[in-house]
Amino acid sequence: MMGREPPKQPSLFYTRFNLDQRISPNHPLRAIDQIIDFDFIYDEVRDAYDHNGNVSVPPPVILKMETTGETTGSGLNI
C-alpha cells in the first residue's frame, strides 16, 4: 500500500534541532526543492502498489533520497 508524505517537519524529533537552521540557505538541494514538485511520482508508480499490506515509504521520499545521493555523491544504492 502506497504511503503518503506528511507535511514538512522543521524540528524533527527534538524541539531544539531545527533542520531549516542546519542547512545553508544557498544549498543546492534547496534550489531543487523549489523547482521540482516530487508529488508527480505518485501517479507514475500507482500501478506498482497494491491496496493491501503494510504502508510503504512514500515514493517522493525515495526519490528525494536518490536525488540527495546523486547530488552529494553519497549514493544510496537502493
N, CA, C and O atoms as a CHARMM CRD file, in Angstrom:
* protein
*
  312
    1    1 MET  N      0.84700  -1.15200   0.00000 PROA 1      0.00000
    2    1 MET  CA     0.00000   0.00000   0.00000 PROA 1      0.00000
    3    1 MET  C      0.91000   1.23700   0.00000 PROA 1      0.00000
    4    1 MET  O      1.85000   1.33000   0.79000 PROA 1      0.00000
    5    2 MET  N      0.61800   2.16800  -0.88400 PROA 2      0.00000
    6    2 MET  CA     1.46800   3.34500  -1.04400 PROA 2      0.00000
    7    2 MET  C      1.26800   4.32200   0.11000 PROA 2      0.00000
    8    2 MET  O      0.14400   4.70900   0.43200 PROA 2      0.00000
    9    3 GLY  N      2.38400   4.71200   0.72600 PROA 3      0.00000
   10    3 GLY  CA     2.34000   5.70300   1.79100 PROA 3      0.00000
   11    3 GLY  C      2.28000   7.11400   1.21400 PROA 3      0.00000
   12    3 GLY  O      2.63600   7.34200   0.05800 PROA 3      0.00000
   13    4 ARG  N      1.83600   8.03200   2.01900 PROA 4      0.00000
   14    4 ARG  CA     1.78700   9.45000   1.63800 PROA 4      0.00000
   15    4 ARG  C      2.78200  10.22500   2.48500 PROA 4      0.00000
   16    4 ARG  O      2.98200   9.91300   3.65900 PROA 4      0.00000
   17    5 GLU  N      3.39900  11.22400   1.89600 PROA 5      0.00000
   18    5 GLU  CA     4.39100  12.01100   2.60000 PROA 5      0.00000
   19    5 GLU  C      3.69900  13.01600   3.51500 PROA 5      0.00000
   20    5 GLU  O      2.83700  13.77200   3.06800 PROA 5      0.00000
   21    6 PRO  N      4.07800  13.02800   4.80800 PROA 6      0.00000
   22    6 PRO  CA     3.47400  14.00400   5.72500 PROA 6      0.00000
   23    6 PRO  C      4.01000  15.40200   5.43400 PROA 6      0.00000
   24    6 PRO  O      5.00500  15.54900   4.72300 PROA 6      0.00000
   25    7 PRO  N      3.36200  16.42600   5.97500 PROA 7      0.00000
   26    7 PRO  CA     3.85700  17.80000   5.78200 PROA 7      0.00000
   27    7 PRO  C      5.28800  17.93400   6.32500 PROA 7      0.00000
   28    7 PRO  O      5.70800  17.16500   7.18900 PROA 7      0.00000
   29    8 LYS  N      6.02200  18.91700   5.80800 PROA 8      0.00000
   30    8 LYS  CA     7.39900  19.12000   6.25600 PROA 8      0.00000
   31    8 LYS  C      7.43400  19.42400   7.74400 PROA 8      0.00000
   32    8 LYS  O      6.57500  20.12400   8.28200 PROA 8      0.00000
   33    9 GLN  N      8.44800  18.87900   8.38700 PROA 9      0.00000
   34    9 GLN  CA     8.58500  18.98900   9.83200 PROA 9      0.00000
   35    9 GLN  C      9.95900  19.57900  10.14700 PROA 9      0.00000
   36    9 GLN  O     10.94000  18.83700  10.19200 PROA 9      0.00000
   37   10 PRO  N     10.05700  20.88100  10.36600 PROA 10     0.00000
   38   10 PRO  CA    11.36800  21.50300  10.55500 PROA 10     0.00000
   39   10 PRO  C     12.08300  21.09800  11.83300 PROA 10     0.00000
   40   10 PRO  O     13.31100  21.16400  11.88400 PROA 10     0.00000
   41   11 SER  N     11.35900  20.68000  12.87100 PROA 11     0.00000
   42   11 SER  CA    12.02500  20.40600  14.14000 PROA 11     0.00000
   43   11 SER  C     12.41600  18.94400  14.31700 PROA 11     0.00000
   44   11 SER  O     13.08500  18.62100  15.29900 PROA 11     0.00000
   45   12 LEU  N     12.04000  18.06700  13.43600 PROA 12     0.00000
   46   12 LEU  CA    12.32700  16.63000  13.54000 PROA 12     0.00000
   47   12 LEU  C     11.91800  16.09700  14.90300 PROA 12     0.00000
   48   12 LEU  O     10.80100  16.35800  15.35100 PROA 12     0.00000
   49   13 PHE  N     12.80100  15.35000  15.58000 PROA 13     0.00000
   50   13 PHE  CA    12.43500  14.68700  16.83600 PROA 13     0.00000
   51   13 PHE  C     12.72000  15.53900  18.06700 PROA 13     0.00000
   52   13 PHE  O     12.16100  15.30000  19.13700 PROA 13     0.00000
   53   14 TYR  N     13.57000  16.50900  17.91400 PROA 14     0.00000
   54   14 TYR  CA    13.97700  17.32600  19.04900 PROA 14     0.00000
   55   14 TYR  C     13.49500  18.75300  18.84300 PROA 14     0.00000
   56   14 TYR  O     13.59100  19.29200  17.74000 PROA 14     0.00000
   57   15 THR  N     12.98600  19.35400  19.88400 PROA 15     0.00000
   58   15 THR  CA    12.46400  20.71100  19.74400 PROA 15     0.00000
   59   15 THR  C     13.57900  21.73100  19.54000 PROA 15     0.00000
   60   15 THR  O     13.33200  22.80000  18.98100 PROA 15     0.00000
   61   16 ARG  N     14.79500  21.43000  19.97800 PROA 16     0.00000
   62   16 ARG  CA    15.91400  22.36900  19.82100 PROA 16     0.00000
   63   16 ARG  C     16.66000  22.18300  18.50800 PROA 16     0.00000
   64   16 ARG  O     17.53800  22.98300  18.18700 PROA 16     0.00000
   65   17 PHE  N     16.33500  21.15900  17.75100 PROA 17     0.00000
   66   17 PHE  CA    17.00700  20.89700  16.47800 PROA 17     0.00000
   67   17 PHE  C     16.07300  21.29900  15.35100 PROA 17     0.00000
   68   17 PHE  O     15.02700  20.68000  15.15700 PROA 17     0.00000
   69   18 ASN  N     16.43800  22.31500  14.62100 PROA 18     0.00000
   70   18 ASN  CA    15.61900  22.79500  13.51500 PROA 18     0.00000
   71   18 ASN  C     16.38900  22.57100  12.21500 PROA 18     0.00000
   72   18 ASN  O     17.43200  23.18500  11.98800 PROA 18     0.00000
   73   19 LEU  N     15.87000  21.69300  11.37000 PROA 19     0.00000
   74   19 LEU  CA    16.54800  21.32400  10.13500 PROA 19     0.00000
   75   19 LEU  C     16.76800  22.52200   9.21800 PROA 19     0.00000
   76   19 LEU  O     17.80500  22.61400   8.56000 PROA 19     0.00000
   77   20 ASP  N     15.81600  23.42900   9.16700 PROA 20     0.00000
   78   20 ASP  CA    15.96400  24.61100   8.31800 PROA 20     0.00000
   79   20 ASP  C     17.12900  25.49000   8.75400 PROA 20     0.00000
   80   20 ASP  O     17.73100  26.17200   7.92500 PROA 20     0.00000
   81   21 GLN  N     17.45200  25.48300  10.02800 PROA 21     0.00000
   82   21 GLN  CA    18.58300  26.27100  10.51700 PROA 21     0.00000
   83   21 GLN  C     19.91500  25.56700  10.28700 PROA 21     0.00000
   84   21 GLN  O     20.95600  26.22400  10.28400 PROA 21     0.00000
   85   22 ARG  N     19.91200  24.27600  10.09800 PROA 22     0.00000
   86   22 ARG  CA    21.14500  23.49800   9.92900 PROA 22     0.00000
   87   22 ARG  C     21.63500  23.45200   8.48600 PROA 22     0.00000
   88   22 ARG  O     22.81200  23.19100   8.23900 PROA 22     0.00000
   89   23 ILE  N     20.74700  23.70100   7.53700 PROA 23     0.00000
   90   23 ILE  CA    21.11500  23.64200   6.11600 PROA 23     0.00000
   91   23 ILE  C     21.20500  25.06600   5.58900 PROA 23     0.00000
   92   23 ILE  O     20.28100  25.86100   5.75800 PROA 23     0.00000
   93   24 SER  N     22.31600  25.37800   4.95600 PROA 24     0.00000
   94   24 SER  CA    22.53500  26.75100   4.50000 PROA 24     0.00000
   95   24 SER  C     21.47600  27.16600   3.47700 PROA 24     0.00000
   96   24 SER  O     20.98700  26.33600   2.71100 PROA 24     0.00000
   97   25 PRO  N     21.12800  28.45000   3.46800 PROA 25     0.00000
   98   25 PRO  CA    20.09400  28.94300   2.55200 PROA 25     0.00000
   99   25 PRO  C     20.44800  28.76200   1.07400 PROA 25     0.00000
  100   25 PRO  O     19.55400  28.67100   0.23300 PROA 25     0.00000
  101   26 ASN  N     21.73000  28.70900   0.75500 PROA 26     0.00000
  102   26 ASN  CA    22.13100  28.57500  -0.64900 PROA 26     0.00000
  103   26 ASN  C     22.52700  27.14600  -1.02000 PROA 26     0.00000
  104   26 ASN  O     23.18200  26.93600  -2.04100 PROA 26     0.00000
  105   27 HSD  N     22.14400  26.16900  -0.21000 PROA 27     0.00000
  106   27 HSD  CA    22.46800  24.77100  -0.50900 PROA 27     0.00000
  107   27 HSD  C     21.74300  24.34700  -1.78900 PROA 27     0.00000
  108   27 HSD  O     20.57600  24.69300  -1.97300 PROA 27     0.00000
  109   28 PRO  N     22.41400  23.60400  -2.67700 PROA 28     0.00000
  110   28 PRO  CA    21.79700  23.19000  -3.95700 PROA 28     0.00000
  111   28 PRO  C     20.49100  22.41000  -3.80000 PROA 28     0.00000
  112   28 PRO  O     19.60500  22.52000  -4.64700 PROA 28     0.00000
  113   29 LEU  N     20.36400  21.63800  -2.74600 PROA 29     0.00000
  114   29 LEU  CA    19.12900  20.86000  -2.57100 PROA 29     0.00000
  115   29 LEU  C     17.92100  21.75100  -2.27800 PROA 29     0.00000
  116   29 LEU  O     16.78700  21.37400  -2.57500 PROA 29     0.00000
  117   30 ARG  N     18.15500  22.91600  -1.70600 PROA 30     0.00000
  118   30 ARG  CA    17.04600  23.86400  -1.50800 PROA 30     0.00000
  119   30 ARG  C     16.53200  24.35400  -2.86300 PROA 30     0.00000
  120   30 ARG  O     15.32500  24.49800  -3.05600 PROA 30     0.00000
  121   31 ALA  N     17.43900  24.60700  -3.79100 PROA 31     0.00000
  122   31 ALA  CA    17.03500  25.04700  -5.13100 PROA 31     0.00000
  123   31 ALA  C     16.24900  23.94900  -5.83000 PROA 31     0.00000
  124   31 ALA  O     15.23700  24.22100  -6.47500 PROA 31     0.00000
  125   32 ILE  N     16.70800  22.71900  -5.70600 PROA 32     0.00000
  126   32 ILE  CA    15.99700  21.58800  -6.32500 PROA 32     0.00000
  127   32 ILE  C     14.60000  21.46800  -5.74000 PROA 32     0.00000
  128   32 ILE  O     13.63800  21.23900  -6.47400 PROA 32     0.00000
  129   33 ASP  N     14.47900  21.62100  -4.42700 PROA 33     0.00000
  130   33 ASP  CA    13.17400  21.51900  -3.76600 PROA 33     0.00000
  131   33 ASP  C     12.20900  22.59800  -4.24800 PROA 33     0.00000
  132   33 ASP  O     11.00400  22.36100  -4.32500 PROA 33     0.00000
  133   34 GLN  N     12.72700  23.77500  -4.57200 PROA 34     0.00000
  134   34 GLN  CA    11.89100  24.86900  -5.07800 PROA 34     0.00000
  135   34 GLN  C     11.44600  24.63700  -6.52200 PROA 34     0.00000
  136   34 GLN  O     10.37500  25.09100  -6.92400 PROA 34     0.00000
  137   35 ILE  N     12.26000  23.93800  -7.29200 PROA 35     0.00000
  138   35 ILE  CA    11.98400  23.75300  -8.72400 PROA 35     0.00000
  139   35 ILE  C     11.11400  22.53000  -9.00000 PROA 35     0.00000
  140   35 ILE  O     10.22600  22.57800  -9.85100 PROA 35     0.00000
  141   36 ILE  N     11.36400  21.44100  -8.28700 PROA 36     0.00000
  142   36 ILE  CA    10.70400  20.16700  -8.58800 PROA 36     0.00000
  143   36 ILE  C      9.63500  19.85500  -7.54300 PROA 36     0.00000
  144   36 ILE  O      9.90000  19.88200  -6.34100 PROA 36     0.00000
  145   37 ASP  N      8.43800  19.56300  -8.01100 PROA 37     0.00000
  146   37 ASP  CA     7.37100  19.06900  -7.14900 PROA 37     0.00000
  147   37 ASP  C      7.41200  17.54600  -7.24700 PROA 37     0.00000
  148   37 ASP  O      6.93100  16.97200  -8.22400 PROA 37     0.00000
  149   38 PHE  N      7.97900  16.89900  -6.25000 PROA 38     0.00000
  150   38 PHE  CA     8.19300  15.46000  -6.28400 PROA 38     0.00000
  151   38 PHE  C      6.89500  14.64900  -6.18800 PROA 38     0.00000
  152   38 PHE  O      6.93500  13.42500  -6.31500 PROA 38     0.00000
  153   39 ASP  N      5.75900  15.29200  -5.97000 PROA 39     0.00000
  154   39 ASP  CA     4.48900  14.56300  -5.87300 PROA 39     0.00000
  155   39 ASP  C      4.06600  13.93200  -7.19600 PROA 39     0.00000
  156   39 ASP  O      3.16300  13.09500  -7.21200 PROA 39     0.00000
  157   40 PHE  N      4.69900  14.31600  -8.30500 PROA 40     0.00000
  158   40 PHE  CA     4.35100  13.70700  -9.59500 PROA 40     0.00000
  159   40 PHE  C      4.56800  12.19600  -9.57800 PROA 40     0.00000
  160   40 PHE  O      3.93500  11.46400 -10.33900 PROA 40     0.00000
  161   41 ILE  N      5.45600  11.73800  -8.71400 PROA 41     0.00000
  162   41 ILE  CA     5.82100  10.31800  -8.70000 PROA 41     0.00000
  163   41 ILE  C      4.65600   9.43400  -8.25400 PROA 41     0.00000
  164   41 ILE  O      4.60800   8.25700  -8.61300 PROA 41     0.00000
  165   42 TYR  N      3.71400   9.98400  -7.47300 PROA 42     0.00000
  166   42 TYR  CA     2.55300   9.18700  -7.04000 PROA 42     0.00000
  167   42 TYR  C      1.80800   8.61700  -8.24900 PROA 42     0.00000
  168   42 TYR  O      1.48700   7.42900  -8.26900 PROA 42     0.00000
  169   43 ASP  N      1.53400   9.44000  -9.24300 PROA 43     0.00000
  170   43 ASP  CA     0.81500   8.96800 -10.43400 PROA 43     0.00000
  171   43 ASP  C      1.65500   7.99600 -11.24900 PROA 43     0.00000
  172   43 ASP  O      1.12000   7.06200 -11.84700 PROA 43     0.00000
  173   44 GLU  N      2.96200   8.20900 -11.27700 PROA 44     0.00000
  174   44 GLU  CA     3.85000   7.36200 -12.08000 PROA 44     0.00000
  175   44 GLU  C      3.94100   5.93200 -11.55000 PROA 44     0.00000
  176   44 GLU  O      4.07600   4.99100 -12.33300 PROA 44     0.00000
  177   45 VAL  N      3.86800   5.75900 -10.23700 PROA 45     0.00000
  178   45 VAL  CA     4.08800   4.43500  -9.64900 PROA 45     0.00000
  179   45 VAL  C      2.82600   3.80900  -9.05400 PROA 45     0.00000
  180   45 VAL  O      2.88800   2.73800  -8.45100 PROA 45     0.00000
  181   46 ARG  N      1.70200   4.46400  -9.22000 PROA 46     0.00000
  182   46 ARG  CA     0.45000   3.99100  -8.61300 PROA 46     0.00000
  183   46 ARG  C      0.15100   2.52000  -8.92600 PROA 46     0.00000
  184   46 ARG  O     -0.28100   1.78600  -8.03700 PROA 46     0.00000
  185   47 ASP  N      0.36800   2.08300 -10.14400 PROA 47     0.00000
  186   47 ASP  CA     0.04800   0.70300 -10.53800 PROA 47     0.00000
  187   47 ASP  C      0.98800  -0.32800  -9.92000 PROA 47     0.00000
  188   47 ASP  O      0.69200  -1.52300  -9.96200 PROA 47     0.00000
  189   48 ALA  N      2.10600   0.09900  -9.35000 PROA 48     0.00000
  190   48 ALA  CA     3.06400  -0.82800  -8.75300 PROA 48     0.00000
  191   48 ALA  C      2.70100  -1.17200  -7.30500 PROA 48     0.00000
  192   48 ALA  O      3.33600  -2.03400  -6.69700 PROA 48     0.00000
  193   49 TYR  N      1.68700  -0.50700  -6.75200 PROA 49     0.00000
  194   49 TYR  CA     1.30600  -0.72700  -5.35900 PROA 49     0.00000
  195   49 TYR  C     -0.05500  -1.39100  -5.27100 PROA 49     0.00000
  196   49 TYR  O     -0.95700  -1.10300  -6.05700 PROA 49     0.00000
  197   50 ASP  N     -0.18600  -2.28200  -4.30600 PROA 50     0.00000
  198   50 ASP  CA    -1.44700  -2.94700  -4.05100 PROA 50     0.00000
  199   50 ASP  C     -2.20700  -2.16400  -2.97800 PROA 50     0.00000
  200   50 ASP  O     -1.65000  -1.26700  -2.34400 PROA 50     0.00000
  201   51 HSD  N     -3.46400  -2.50600  -2.78300 PROA 51     0.00000
  202   51 HSD  CA    -4.27600  -1.83100  -1.76800 PROA 51     0.00000
  203   51 HSD  C     -4.17100  -2.53100  -0.41900 PROA 51     0.00000
  204   51 HSD  O     -4.66100  -2.01400   0.58500 PROA 51     0.00000
  205   52 ASN  N     -3.54400  -3.69300  -0.38400 PROA 52     0.00000
  206   52 ASN  CA    -3.38500  -4.46100   0.84900 PROA 52     0.00000
  207   52 ASN  C     -1.93900  -4.38200   1.32100 PROA 52     0.00000
  208   52 ASN  O     -1.04700  -3.99200   0.56900 PROA 52     0.00000
  209   53 GLY  N     -1.72400  -4.75600   2.57000 PROA 53     0.00000
  210   53 GLY  CA    -0.36300  -4.84400   3.09100 PROA 53     0.00000
  211   53 GLY  C      0.04200  -3.62500   3.89700 PROA 53     0.00000
  212   53 GLY  O     -0.76000  -2.74100   4.19600 PROA 53     0.00000
  213   54 ASN  N      1.32300  -3.61700   4.23400 PROA 54     0.00000
  214   54 ASN  CA     1.86300  -2.50700   5.02800 PROA 54     0.00000
  215   54 ASN  C      2.00600  -1.26300   4.17800 PROA 54     0.00000
  216   54 ASN  O      2.16600  -1.33500   2.95900 PROA 54     0.00000
  217   55 VAL  N      1.94500  -0.13000   4.83600 PROA 55     0.00000
  218   55 VAL  CA     2.12000   1.14600   4.15000 PROA 55     0.00000
  219   55 VAL  C      3.60500   1.31100   3.82200 PROA 55     0.00000
  220   55 VAL  O      4.46500   1.07700   4.67100 PROA 55     0.00000
  221   56 SER  N      3.89400   1.71100   2.60200 PROA 56     0.00000
  222   56 SER  CA     5.27400   1.84900   2.14600 PROA 56     0.00000
  223   56 SER  C      5.85600   3.19900   2.54100 PROA 56     0.00000
  224   56 SER  O      5.15800   4.09400   3.01600 PROA 56     0.00000
  225   57 VAL  N      7.16000   3.30700   2.32400 PROA 57     0.00000
  226   57 VAL  CA     7.79100   4.61700   2.39100 PROA 57     0.00000
  227   57 VAL  C      7.20100   5.41400   1.23000 PROA 57     0.00000
  228   57 VAL  O      7.12800   4.88900   0.11900 PROA 57     0.00000
  229   58 PRO  N      6.78100   6.65000   1.44200 PROA 58     0.00000
  230   58 PRO  CA     6.18800   7.42400   0.35000 PROA 58     0.00000
  231   58 PRO  C      7.15100   7.54700  -0.83600 PROA 58     0.00000
  232   58 PRO  O      8.32600   7.86000  -0.64400 PROA 58     0.00000
  233   59 PRO  N      6.66900   7.30600  -2.04900 PROA 59     0.00000
  234   59 PRO  CA     7.53200   7.38700  -3.23000 PROA 59     0.00000
  235   59 PRO  C      8.32200   8.69500  -3.36400 PROA 59     0.00000
  236   59 PRO  O      9.47400   8.64800  -3.79500 PROA 59     0.00000
  237   60 PRO  N      7.75500   9.86600  -3.01600 PROA 60     0.00000
  238   60 PRO  CA     8.57400  11.07700  -3.10900 PROA 60     0.00000
  239   60 PRO  C      9.78500  11.04900  -2.17100 PROA 60     0.00000
  240   60 PRO  O     10.83100  11.61500  -2.48900 PROA 60     0.00000
  241   61 VAL  N      9.64200  10.39300  -1.01900 PROA 61     0.00000
  242   61 VAL  CA    10.76000  10.29900  -0.08800 PROA 61     0.00000
  243   61 VAL  C     11.89000   9.48000  -0.71000 PROA 61     0.00000
  244   61 VAL  O     13.05900   9.85000  -0.60600 PROA 61     0.00000
  245   62 ILE  N     11.54100   8.37900  -1.35000 PROA 62     0.00000
  246   62 ILE  CA    12.54700   7.54700  -2.00600 PROA 62     0.00000
  247   62 ILE  C     13.22800   8.33400  -3.11700 PROA 62     0.00000
  248   62 ILE  O     14.45100   8.28400  -3.25000 PROA 62     0.00000
  249   63 LEU  N     12.45600   9.05400  -3.90800 PROA 63     0.00000
  250   63 LEU  CA    13.01800   9.84500  -4.99700 PROA 63     0.00000
  251   63 LEU  C     13.91800  10.96400  -4.45200 PROA 63     0.00000
  252   63 LEU  O     14.96800  11.24900  -5.02900 PROA 63     0.00000
  253   64 LYS  N     13.51800  11.58700  -3.36000 PROA 64     0.00000
  254   64 LYS  CA    14.34700  12.63700  -2.74300 PROA 64     0.00000
  255   64 LYS  C     15.64400  12.05100  -2.19000 PROA 64     0.00000
  256   64 LYS  O     16.69500  12.68600  -2.28500 PROA 64     0.00000
  257   65 MET  N     15.58700  10.85400  -1.61700 PROA 65     0.00000
  258   65 MET  CA    16.80300  10.20800  -1.11400 PROA 65     0.00000
  259   65 MET  C     17.76500   9.92300  -2.26000 PROA 65     0.00000
  260   65 MET  O     18.96800  10.15300  -2.13600 PROA 65     0.00000
  261   66 GLU  N     17.24300   9.42700  -3.36300 PROA 66     0.00000
  262   66 GLU  CA    18.07700   9.16700  -4.53500 PROA 66     0.00000
  263   66 GLU  C     18.67300  10.46400  -5.08800 PROA 66     0.00000
  264   66 GLU  O     19.84700  10.51200  -5.45300 PROA 66     0.00000
  265   67 THR  N     17.85800  11.49900  -5.14400 PROA 67     0.00000
  266   67 THR  CA    18.33400  12.79800  -5.63200 PROA 67     0.00000
  267   67 THR  C     19.43900  13.33000  -4.72200 PROA 67     0.00000
  268   67 THR  O     20.45100  13.84100  -5.20200 PROA 67     0.00000
  269   68 THR  N     19.24400  13.21000  -3.41600 PROA 68     0.00000
  270   68 THR  CA    20.26300  13.65500  -2.46200 PROA 68     0.00000
  271   68 THR  C     21.55300  12.87600  -2.64800 PROA 68     0.00000
  272   68 THR  O     22.63700  13.46000  -2.64400 PROA 68     0.00000
  273   69 GLY  N     21.44700  11.57200  -2.81100 PROA 69     0.00000
  274   69 GLY  CA    22.62900  10.73600  -3.00100 PROA 69     0.00000
  275   69 GLY  C     23.38900  11.09300  -4.25800 PROA 69     0.00000
  276   69 GLY  O     24.61800  11.16100  -4.25000 PROA 69     0.00000
  277   70 GLU  N     22.66300  11.32000  -5.33700 PROA 70     0.00000
  278   70 GLU  CA    23.31500  11.67100  -6.59500 PROA 70     0.00000
  279   70 GLU  C     23.91300  13.07100  -6.54200 PROA 70     0.00000
  280   70 GLU  O     24.98300  13.31600  -7.10100 PROA 70     0.00000
  281   71 THR  N     23.22800  13.98400  -5.87500 PROA 71     0.00000
  282   71 THR  CA    23.69200  15.36400  -5.80000 PROA 71     0.00000
  283   71 THR  C     24.92500  15.49500  -4.90900 PROA 71     0.00000
  284   71 THR  O     25.84300  16.25400  -5.22200 PROA 71     0.00000
  285   72 THR  N     24.94500  14.76000  -3.80900 PROA 72     0.00000
  286   72 THR  CA    26.05400  14.87500  -2.85700 PROA 72     0.00000
  287   72 THR  C     27.15600  13.85100  -3.10200 PROA 72     0.00000
  288   72 THR  O     28.21400  13.91600  -2.47700 PROA 72     0.00000
  289   73 GLY  N     26.91400  12.90700  -4.00900 PROA 73     0.00000
  290   73 GLY  CA    27.91900  11.88500  -4.29500 PROA 73     0.00000
  291   73 GLY  C     27.96800  10.77300  -3.27200 PROA 73     0.00000
  292   73 GLY  O     28.92400   9.99800  -3.24300 PROA 73     0.00000
  293   74 SER  N     26.95000  10.68100  -2.43000 PROA 74     0.00000
  294   74 SER  CA    26.96500   9.64500  -1.39300 PROA 74     0.00000
  295   74 SER  C     26.31500   8.35100  -1.86000 PROA 74     0.00000
  296   74 SER  O     26.52100   7.31400  -1.23000 PROA 74     0.00000
  297   75 GLY  N     25.54700   8.37000  -2.92700 PROA 75     0.00000
  298   75 GLY  CA    24.92900   7.16400  -3.48800 PROA 75     0.00000
  299   75 GLY  C     24.27800   6.26900  -2.46800 PROA 75     0.00000
  300   75 GLY  O     24.96200   5.74300  -1.59000 PROA 75     0.00000
  301   76 LEU  N     22.97700   6.07700  -2.55300 PROA 76     0.00000
  302   76 LEU  CA    22.25300   5.29100  -1.55500 PROA 76     0.00000
  303   76 LEU  C     22.20500   3.81100  -1.87700 PROA 76     0.00000
  304   76 LEU  O     21.93400   3.00100  -0.99100 PROA 76     0.00000
  305   77 ASN  N     22.45800   3.44200  -3.10400 PROA 77     0.00000
  306   77 ASN  CA    22.46600   2.02600  -3.50700 PROA 77     0.00000
  307   77 ASN  C     21.18200   1.30900  -3.14400 PROA 77     0.00000
  308   77 ASN  O     21.21000   0.23900  -2.53700 PROA 77     0.00000
  309   78 ILE  N     20.06000   1.89600  -3.51500 PROA 78     0.00000
  310   78 ILE  CA    18.75800   1.25100  -3.21600 PROA 78     0.00000
  311   78 ILE  C     18.50900   0.16900  -4.22600 PROA 78     0.00000
  312   78 ILE  O     17.48000  -0.50300  -4.17100 PROA 78     0.00000
